[in-house]
Amino acid sequence: MLGGLFKPKWQHSNARIRIQALANLGSDSAELIQLAQNDANTGVRLEAIAYLTDLPVLIQLGKRTDSIGERARVRLLGLVARDNSQDSLLVDVFGWLMTNPALVESIARDPLRSPDLRKLAIGQLDDENLLFKIASEDVSKELQYLSASRIRDQDKLKKLEKTQGRNNKKLRQLLKERMAVFQQRETRVQELESLVADLEKLGFSGSWAQEKTQHKVLSQRWGKQKKEGAIPSALAKRFNDAETVFLGRLDKYEAQQAEIEPLRNVYLHYLQDAETLKKTLNERPEELTLPAIEQQLEQWQERWVNATPLPDDQQQALNQRWMDVYIALTDKRDAISGDLGAVDSLRRACTRAESMHKGKRALQSKQLTGLQSDWVKIKRPRQMADAVRELEARFHKVMDSLNARLLREVEAGNKSLAEIEVQLDQMEADLEQEKYGEAVDLHRKISMRLKDSGNLDEKAKRSIGQRLRAAAPMIMEFKDWRSWGTDQAREHLIETAQRLENDDSMDPEQRAKEIKALRQEWRKLAQMDPGQQRKQWKNFDKKVTAAYEPSKQHFAEQAQQRNEHLKQREAICAELETMKTATDWATVDWKAQNAAINELRKHWKKCGTVGHKDWKSINQRFNDAMDGLEEHLKVERERNFKERQRLMERSVALADIEDTQEAIAEAKSLQSDWQITLSSRPREEQKLWKQFRGPIDAVFNRLKTERESQRSDTDVRIQQKDALCTKLEAVLQLDGDEFTQAAQGAREMRQEFDDLRDIPRNVFRKLEDRFSAAEQSVLTKAEQQGWAGRLAKLDALAASSEDIKSVGEGDASVQAEGESLCLQMEILLDITTPEAFRQSRMEYQIAQMGDAMCRPNESRDIREQGLEMLAGWYQLGAMPAEAKQQQQARIDVVRQAIAK
């Protein structure tokens, strides 16, 4: 707008002119403040800030983050050095002042500045001379205290204590605390120096083990000091250097020791062996023998002498230790040598008795008598009473067993003798009765029994032998006849074996059974006639062996299968055992783990048979592995079952919750928490599930009942909302006054529509969209109908205006007023003015001094203002015809713009 040309220069539209006018404005004038705060040109605002002295305004502008804020902060720093009137405001923006250390120092030393601002300034000072001066001279005790708290120089603090300690109690307490801190610091430095000195002494005494421990203690104390606070760099360097030197010497020493450590361990091992033998000689000498001790000592002495020597100092110490223990061993050997010999004799006697007890030969009473006599003659040792008692008990136990065995053998011999006598009588009777077969068998049995019976009396044996020899001629004669019969039977068995060898169709299992039966039958014939059958036996054995080959191959294949099955079962056991040790039972997926175990159990059941000897061990291994896993599964199964029992108890409590929605939320939470990691017994699981599920089903049934009762009320509200939508949509079908009257009730219909609530969201959204669309259409139609009515009235006014403006020649003033209205309407509606009137439009705009005449009234609708101006034009009187024609063309354009 060009109206600004007639304003003051500081309001001029040209920014350069406004900047020139700044020098004539007061530094705290409202005009300058307005330009600094609100001018549209940033350059003007920046220049205005340069002239501004109003600190509150500068602080307000300085809070901006752009160039204006930066210029305001710079201007503020230039003013506050000599202006203390706004110190209370500067406290909030003290951070800006911190960019100028000189200004901060000036504020800190100036007693006329605000105490709060000085506190902030003193808190930024590092100049201890200035701090000392403020602490010594300032009248404010609080500022004295604050300044003194930032002083680090001990001498200055001592001076303050002398000059100000009596007058300022708080300052005196601070100085006392600070001096205590200095004292602690000095004490700490002394302690640190002591640690460094002790460390520098290490590595020169040769007591490496002791110094290594001392170094560890010093390092721990040094580390503790580091945690307590910073350590002076000089002391830290000395400590690190000393530690480096010591560790270097220690590493060199340990490297040397590491080279000879294997040799040292050899000697230490020898000494340990000697100490072990010494302990045995002292505590359990009966376990040793004198020759063994002599041999051991001789070998060890030779071993020690031949070992690779160590450095002299270490070798001498070890040699001394060896001599001490060697002398102790020989002294102990000499002391117990007699006792060891006696114990050895007792031990050999026990061994003889035990060997006799283990033997199978018949016992003789004279053997036991001699053994007992030898035992009594052995001299008992003076020491080792426990060993003697043990050997005594051992010998007498064996002797008791031998005596009992001798008694049993005598009784068995007498019984056997009686039985042989009976068998001899029966054999002789069978011979007389010509029962030669029975007689032959009895003759053979008696002969074998007589041969095996070592506990019979020699006289009785000779008598039995004579009777057997007397019957021998008749026995031999019958044997010749029986041999011929058994030979025929053996040939038959050979033929049967040949048949089995040639029969390839027989089942391997059946073949093996028949071959076994043939061999048993052969053994029976051998018992009947144990004579010469070697040739027949070779032939028979060859054929049954050949006949057994198919069965042997079959059984070999079965054995191989059993071995494969055994390997499969061993693999399953190994996997179960690995599962137990490798599983992190704290984070395991129990369902997956149980499924894996069940899968392995299925594989175990599907595996084929294994050998009878292997089955017991592999089955025990499988059971042990499963038991090991079951230990973990049992704990989790019980924990999970108890947890679900607690959920069941919570589900029972649902009946006590009156709020159905709350009960439903709790039921859903319970269902979500019900997780079965490992199932218990089916009966228990079914029972617990029914107890848990029953109350939850009851809650959901209760919700279902309530929803059914609520559904009817909801349907009514939905129907009412639908009816309101239909009613509002019907309004759109009306016209004229009927529509206008009906549209006035749209607001009440909206209120009634909004009052109907508690409807499902999806239904509510559809009805809301439908009602809003109809509502908007009603409003739009009402507005259009209103404008149509006003335009109709305007048309009537235009018709009457045509008559008025056509009467007479017209007045020039009416023409000018009409042109003015046309210009105003074109400016208001932003319509292009015809070329002939553009100069007039510019002159008109320049002529207006206020913004109200050059812009439309922002508080009113432009179309409303345009209608009023248009009505005013129609109400004008007559004007010249040419002017009327020109203005009418412009009015038509205005009407088109208003009607859009």
Secondary structure, DSSP 4 states (H G I P E B T S, - for coil): --GGGGS-GGG-SSHHHHHHHGGGS-TT-HHHHHHHHH-S-HHHHHHHHHH---HHHHHHHHTSSSHHHHHHHHHHHHHHTT--TTHHHHTTTHHHHTT-HHHHHHHHH-TTS-HHHHHHHHTT---HHHHHHHHHH-S-HHHHHHHHTT---HHHHHHHHHHHTTT-HHHHHHHHHHHHHHHHHHHHHHHHHHHHHHHHHTTSSS-HHHHHHHHHHHHHHHHHHHHHS---HHHHHHHHHHHHHHHHHHHHHHHHHHHHHHHHHHHHHHHHHHHHHHHHHHH-GGG--HHHHHHHHHHHHHHHHHSPP--HHHHHHHHHHHHHHHHHHHHHHHHHHHHHHHHHHHHHHHHHHHHHHH--SPP-HHHHHHHHHHHHHSPPPSS-HHHHHHHHHHHHHHHHHHHHHHHHHHHHHHHHHHHHHHHHHHHHHHHHTT-HHHHHHHHHHHHHHHHH-TTS-HHHHHHHHHHHHHHHHHHHHHHHHHHHHHHHHHHHHHHHHHHHHH--SS-HHHHHHHHHHHHHHHHHHHHH--SS-HHHHHHHHHHHHHHHHHHHHHHHHHHHHHHHHHHHHHHHHHHHHHHHHH--TTS--HHHHHHHHHHHHHHHHHS----HHHHHHHHHHHHHHHHHHHHHHHHHHHHHHHHHHHHHHHHHGGGG---HHHHHHHHHHHHHH---SS---HHHHHHHHHHHHHHHHHHHHHHHHHHHHHHHHHHHHHHHHHHHHHHHHHHTT--HHHHHHHHTTHHHHHHHHHH-----HHHHHHHHHHHHHHHHHHHHHHHHHHHHHHHHHHHHHHHHHHHHHTSSS--HHHHHHHHHHHHHHHHHHT-PPPGGGHHHHHHHHHH--SHHHHS--TTS-HHHHHHHHHHHHHT-----HHHHHHHHHHHHHHHHHHH-
